């Protein structure tokens, strides 16, 4: 069962601050390619002030929703925050590689996506083990790590495959330039992979924690 703790608010605030910083970084790069992002960047100060507060309010709202929907909603609320944070970390690393090298397609771009995915995976394991699905660590369990890697590897294949198909086979929609389309494809791939991750982590990897009430 997901239990509400005082540090939930603090961790939500931390996620909000660093997520806002990453959005500002990515938006600044994309602003060079798209007028929408160029305009949005001018409001980055408001984002840094408001987004952390929204993350805290989200956690509070999911906690109150437990009375009406059940404990899973609070757990899913934490998963959404950590998933968003991990996604932004993934996107920030990918964004850095793309705008540093100017490479937006082909195997090199898939290599960049693979590297950024690894950063997201490490962050995902730590956040999900110690906050989303457990909250209190009793030490590393080799079986748990293997199960996590199995679910994540499947997610990795799904993520990279979808991203590759959209970038190299489908082509851009709405006349997006290659750099923006590479980012948009990563968003779609990550959204699908996130759904798979929640199901796998909840019912397969961290199931023992939930059943024991830890």
C-alpha positions in Angstrom: 0.0 0.0 0.0 1.2 3.5 -0.8 1.4 5.5 2.4 1.5 9.3 2.5 4.6 10.6 4.3 5.9 14.1 5.1 8.8 13.7 2.8 6.4 13.2 -0.1 5.9 16.9 -0.2 9.6 17.7 -0.1 10.4 15.1 -2.8 7.6 16.5 -5.0 9.1 19.9 -4.6 12.6 18.7 -5.6 11.2 17.0 -8.7 9.3 20.2 -9.6 12.4 22.4 -9.3 14.7 20.2 -11.3 12.0 19.3 -13.9 11.4 23.1 -14.4 15.2 23.6 -14.9 15.3 20.8 -17.5 12.3 22.1 -19.3 13.9 25.6 -19.5 17.1 24.0 -20.9 15.3 21.9 -23.5 12.9 24.8 -24.4 15.9 27.1 -24.8 17.4 24.8 -27.5 14.1 24.2 -29.2 13.4 27.9 -29.3 16.1 28.1 -31.9 14.0 25.8 -34.1 10.4 26.8 -33.3 8.7 30.1 -32.6 6.3 28.5 -30.0 9.2 27.4 -27.8 11.0 30.7 -28.5 8.0 32.5 -27.0 7.6 30.1 -24.2 11.2 30.5 -23.1 10.5 34.1 -22.3 8.3 32.9 -19.4 10.8 30.5 -17.9 10.9 32.4 -14.7 7.2 31.8 -14.1 7.7 28.1 -14.9 10.5 27.8 -12.2 8.2 29.4 -9.7 4.9 27.7 -10.5 5.8 24.2 -11.6 7.3 23.0 -8.3 4.1 24.2 -6.6 2.0 22.3 -9.1 3.9 19.1 -8.3 3.3 19.5 -4.6 -0.4 20.2 -5.2 -0.6 17.1 -7.4 0.7 14.9 -4.6 -1.7 16.4 -2.1 -4.6 15.9 -4.5 -3.7 12.2 -5.2 -3.5 11.6 -1.4 -7.0 13.0 -0.9 -8.2 10.9 -3.9 -7.3 7.8 -2.0 -10.5 8.0 0.1 -12.6 7.8 -3.1 -10.5 5.7 -5.5 -8.1 3.7 -3.4 -4.4 3.7 -2.5 -3.2 3.0 -6.0 -4.1 6.5 -7.1 -1.6 8.0 -4.7 1.0 5.6 -5.9 0.3 6.3 -9.5 0.5 10.0 -8.7 4.0 9.5 -7.5 4.8 7.4 -10.5 3.6 10.2 -12.8 5.9 12.7 -11.2 8.9 10.4 -11.2 8.1 9.2 -14.7 7.9 12.8 -15.9 11.2 13.6 -14.2 12.9 10.6 -15.7 11.4 11.5 -19.1 12.8 15.0 -18.9 16.2 13.7 -17.9 16.1 11.4 -20.9 15.0 14.4 -23.1 17.6 16.7 -21.7 20.5 14.3 -22.4 19.1 13.6 -25.9 18.6 17.3 -26.5 22.2 18.0 -25.4 23.6 15.4 -27.9 21.4 16.5 -30.8 22.1 20.2 -30.5 25.8 19.7 -29.7 26.4 17.5 -32.7 23.7 18.6 -35.1 22.9 14.9 -35.9 19.1 14.2 -35.9 18.6 10.9 -37.8 20.1 7.5 -38.5 22.0 5.2 -36.1 23.9 8.0 -34.4 20.6 9.5 -33.3 19.5 6.1 -32.0 22.8 5.9 -30.2 22.0 9.3 -28.5 18.6 8.0 -27.6 20.1 4.9 -26.1 22.5 6.9 -24.0 19.8 9.2 -22.7 17.6 6.2 -22.0 20.3 4.7 -19.7 20.3 7.9 -17.6 16.6 7.7 -17.3 16.7 4.1 -16.3 19.1 4.7 -13.4 17.0 7.5 -12.2 13.8 5.4 -12.6 15.1 2.6 -10.4 16.2 4.8 -7.6 13.0 6.9 -7.5 10.7 3.9 -7.9 12.5 1.7 -5.4 12.9 4.3 -2.6 9.8 6.4 -3.1 7.0 5.3 -5.6 6.7 1.6 -4.7 8.5 1.3 -1.5 9.5 4.4 0.4 11.8 2.5 2.7 14.7 0.4 1.4 15.7 -2.8 3.1 18.8 -3.3 1.0 19.3 -4.4 -2.6 17.6 -7.5 -3.7 19.3 -9.2 -6.6 16.0 -10.8 -7.8 14.3 -7.4 -7.7 17.1 -5.8 -9.8 17.0 -8.6 -12.4 13.2 -8.2 -12.6 13.6 -4.4 -12.9 16.1 -4.8 -15.7 13.9 -7.3 -17.5 10.9 -4.9 -17.5 13.1 -2.0 -18.3 14.9 -3.9 -21.2 11.5 -4.6 -22.7 10.6 -0.9 -22.3 14.0 0.0 -23.8 13.3 -2.1 -27.0 9.8 -0.7 -27.2 11.0 2.9 -26.7 13.9 2.7 -29.2 11.8 0.8 -31.8 8.9 3.3 -31.7 11.3 6.2 -31.8 13.3 4.8 -34.7 10.1 4.0 -36.7 8.7 7.6 -36.3 12.0 9.3 -37.0 13.3 7.2 -39.9 10.2 5.6 -41.4 7.1 7.6 -40.8 8.6 11.1 -41.2 7.4 14.3 -39.6 3.9 15.6 -39.3 2.8 19.2 -39.6 6.0 20.3 -41.4 8.1 19.9 -38.3 11.9 20.3 -38.9 14.1 17.2 -38.2 15.4 18.4 -34.8 11.8 19.1 -33.5 10.4 15.9 -34.9 13.2 13.9 -33.2 12.1 15.4 -29.9 8.4 14.8 -30.6 9.0 11.2 -31.6 10.9 10.7 -28.3 7.8 12.0 -26.4 5.5 9.5 -28.1 7.9 6.6 -27.5 8.4 7.5 -23.9 4.6 7.8 -23.2 3.9 4.3 -24.4 6.9 2.9 -22.5 5.7 4.7 -19.3 2.5 2.8 -19.3 4.3 -0.5 -19.7 6.7 0.4 -16.9 4.0 1.2 -14.4 2.3 -2.1 -15.0 5.6 -4.1 -14.9 6.9 -2.3 -11.8 3.7 -2.5 -9.8 2.7 -6.1 -10.5 6.0 -7.7 -11.2 9.1 -5.9 -9.8 7.9 -4.3 -6.6 4.9 -6.5 -5.9 6.5 -8.0 -2.7 6.7 -4.5 -1.2 3.1 -3.8 -1.9 1.9 -7.2 -0.6 3.9 -6.8 2.7 2.7 -3.3 3.2 6.2 -1.8 3.1 
